[in-house]
Amino acid sequence: MARQGRNRRRDARPAPDRPPRPRVWWRRPRVAVIVVTLVVAGCAVWWWRSSASSRPPDILLISVDTLRADHLGCYGYGLRTPNIDRLAAEGVVFEAAMAPVPLTLPSHASMLTGLIPPRHGVRANGDFRLPDRIETLAEVLQKRGYQTAAFIGAIPLDRSGGLNLGFDHYDDEISVQSVDAEKEVQRKERFANEVFD
């Protein structure tokens, strides 16, 4: 019954005293779908061409162990830290970053994997290693054509912790320093000028 009523309406002619209503393209569903599809496809092609020719952004991750963010100029501290302030002004600054654990190796494992310690398995310095099966940020960037490098200044981040996965260059050499004439002791860290020579 409903179908016959619908057909009647379609076949019905307008009253002679009213002119026929013009049919416009946006009232025809097929035409509207085709037009919208073409517009979306055109936008997608334009975006693909513009992004394909653009260079991916450079990425620099600076991690300084035991440095309070509120003591850097870029976070509003009165003392200027010119190099970090300049990098912050030209890049992205995370204002609410939190460490999931107050230990160097597990915290860096979380930074480089996006996982919390119970998920990546690194729970302390020295006794744990990031499993090879867990993908790191360096591996993701490497697959996308980035050249990756890490320059390490402290023993907890040496390659034995597994954070070297995905880095083309992982500089974790910490030189042996003489502490007294009879015995050489390895320091547990390097000074900044030794990390970046």
C-alpha positions in Angstrom: 0.0 0.0 0.0 2.7 2.5 0.9 4.5 1.7 -2.3 1.5 2.6 -4.4 1.2 5.9 -2.6 4.8 6.7 -3.3 4.4 5.9 -7.0 1.3 8.1 -7.2 3.2 11.0 -5.8 6.0 10.6 -8.3 3.5 10.5 -11.2 1.3 13.3 -9.9 1.4 16.4 -12.0 1.5 19.9 -10.4 -1.7 21.8 -10.3 -2.2 23.9 -13.4 -2.1 27.2 -11.4 1.4 26.5 -10.0 4.5 26.3 -12.2 6.5 23.1 -12.0 9.3 23.3 -9.4 12.8 23.3 -11.0 15.0 20.3 -10.2 18.4 21.3 -9.0 21.4 19.1 -8.8 21.7 19.0 -5.0 18.2 17.6 -4.7 19.2 14.6 -6.8 20.9 12.1 -4.5 23.1 10.4 -7.1 24.4 13.7 -8.5 25.1 15.1 -5.0 27.0 11.9 -4.1 29.1 12.2 -7.2 29.9 15.9 -6.7 30.8 15.3 -3.1 33.0 12.3 -4.0 34.8 14.4 -6.7 35.4 17.3 -4.3 36.8 14.9 -1.6 39.0 13.1 -4.2 40.3 16.4 -5.5 41.2 17.5 -2.0 42.9 14.2 -1.3 45.0 14.4 -4.5 45.9 18.0 -3.7 46.9 17.0 -0.1 48.9 14.0 -1.3 50.8 16.0 -3.9 51.6 18.9 -1.5 52.7 16.5 1.3 54.7 14.2 -1.0 56.9 17.1 -2.1 57.4 18.6 1.4 60.3 17.5 3.6 59.5 15.8 6.8 60.3 17.8 10.0 63.6 17.4 11.8 63.1 15.8 15.2 65.4 16.5 18.2 64.6 14.9 21.5 66.6 16.3 24.4 66.5 14.5 27.7 68.4 15.8 30.7 68.2 13.6 33.7 67.2 15.4 37.0 66.6 18.8 35.4 63.6 20.6 36.6 61.6 22.1 33.6 60.6 25.1 35.7 64.2 26.1 35.9 64.5 26.7 32.1 63.9 30.0 30.4 61.5 28.5 27.9 59.2 27.5 30.8 59.2 31.0 32.3 62.1 30.8 34.7 63.9 34.1 35.2 67.3 32.7 34.3 67.9 32.5 30.5 69.0 29.3 29.0 69.7 30.7 25.5 70.2 27.5 23.4 67.3 25.5 24.8 65.1 28.7 24.7 65.9 29.1 21.0 65.1 25.5 20.2 61.9 25.8 22.2 60.9 29.0 20.3 61.5 27.3 16.9 60.0 23.9 17.8 57.4 22.1 19.9 57.5 22.4 23.7 55.6 19.9 25.9 54.3 21.8 28.9 52.7 18.9 30.8 55.0 15.9 30.2 55.2 13.5 33.1 57.6 10.6 33.7 55.9 7.4 34.5 58.7 6.3 36.8 61.5 8.3 38.5 64.3 6.0 37.2 66.4 6.8 34.1 66.2 3.6 32.0 62.5 2.7 32.5 61.5 6.4 32.0 63.5 6.6 28.7 62.1 3.2 27.6 58.6 4.8 28.1 59.6 7.9 26.1 60.9 5.8 23.2 58.0 3.3 23.1 55.0 5.2 24.4 54.4 2.3 26.9 54.4 2.3 30.7 56.9 0.1 32.5 54.4 -2.8 33.1 53.9 -3.0 29.3 57.5 -2.7 28.1 59.0 -4.6 31.0 61.8 -2.3 32.0 61.3 -1.6 35.7 64.7 -0.5 37.0 68.2 0.6 35.9 70.8 -2.0 35.1 68.8 -5.2 35.7 66.4 -4.9 32.8 66.6 -4.8 29.0 63.9 -3.5 26.6 62.8 -6.6 24.6 63.6 -6.6 20.9 60.0 -7.3 20.0 58.9 -3.8 21.3 59.1 -1.2 18.6 60.8 2.1 19.5 60.3 5.6 18.1 63.8 5.3 16.5 62.6 2.2 14.6 59.4 3.9 13.4 61.4 7.0 12.2 64.0 4.8 10.5 61.3 3.0 8.5 60.0 6.4 7.4 63.4 7.4 6.0 64.9 9.3 9.0 68.5 9.0 9.9 68.6 8.3 13.7 71.3 8.9 16.2 71.6 9.0 20.0 74.3 10.5 22.2 74.3 9.1 25.7 75.8 10.7 28.8 75.0 8.2 31.5 75.6 4.4 32.1 71.9 3.6 32.7 71.2 4.4 29.0 74.0 2.3 27.4 73.1 -0.3 24.8 72.8 -3.1 27.4 69.4 -1.6 28.3 68.1 -2.2 24.7 67.4 1.5 23.9 69.8 1.4 20.9 67.1 -0.4 18.8 66.5 1.6 15.6 69.3 4.0 15.9 71.8 4.2 13.0 74.4 5.6 15.5 74.3 5.0 19.3 77.2 6.7 21.0 77.3 5.4 24.5 81.1 5.2 25.1 82.0 6.5 28.5 85.7 6.8 28.9 87.6 5.4 31.8 89.0 8.1 34.1 91.9 7.7 36.5 90.7 8.2 40.0 94.1 7.4 41.6 97.4 6.1 40.3 96.9 2.4 41.1 93.3 2.0 40.0 91.2 3.1 37.1 87.4 3.6 37.7 84.8 4.1 35.1 82.6 7.1 35.7 78.9 6.6 35.4 78.3 9.6 33.3 79.9 12.0 30.8 79.8 15.8 30.9 77.9 17.6 28.2 81.0 18.7 26.3 82.0 15.0 26.1 78.6 13.9 24.8 78.7 16.6 22.0 82.2 17.0 20.8 
